[in-house]
Amino acid sequence: MSCCCLDTYAEIYATVGPAVMVCQLLAVLEVIHPLLGWVRSGVAMPVMQVSINIYQSIDRSVFLYAE
């Protein structure tokens, strides 16, 4: 992979990274709120959805920086 692509990835991450981190934080809070009893909903479904999304995010970021 050429050096130009790595610069592009860094620019994309610098642009989109903060927004993605906020969205991931909100997703984790979606799991924490039922655990604390603040909302009357189950915990299982949000745990499955959030864990899959976080796993995919980590997998993609590792893949981008491994090349």
C-alpha positions, 0 to 999 in steps of 0.5 A: 500500500502506498504512503498516500493511502495511509495519509488518507486514512489518517485524514478520514479518522481525524475527521470522523473519529470524534463523531464515531467515538461519541456514537460508540459511547452512546451505544454503551450507555444504552446497555448501562441504563437498563443495568442501573434500572433507569429504563424498563427494558431488557439488557440482552438485546442491547448487549448483543447489538452493541457488542457486535458494533464495537467488535466490528469497529475494532476489527476494521480499525486493526485491519486498516492499521495492520496494512 
